[in-house]
Amino acid sequence: MTLIEVAQIYTDLVKAEKEIPETENHAKDQINALRTKYHELLMVKMKEQGIEFSDRFDAMNKAFEIIQKEKVARGGQNQPVRVG
């Protein structure tokens, strides 16, 4: 997977987690586990690409920046980056 693909999946998971009601503990736990997995993969990919980040929050913010820049590069389309 590319950095952009990982960043897209990660940012989608962050957004999805915010949409799940607090009463849905099992769903939140599942999304959180996936988000954690992709966050770790994101940081590995960022390091491989020479992208520096100060902490996990900085890495998260940079993931959103990467996706925003990719959307602009594709002509401002507001569609997710294709994976696979």
Summary of the structure (lengths in Angstrom):
residues: 84
radius of gyration: 13.2
end to end distance: 8.2
largest distance: 39.9
contacts: 205
relative contact order: 0.20
helix: 70%
strand: 0%
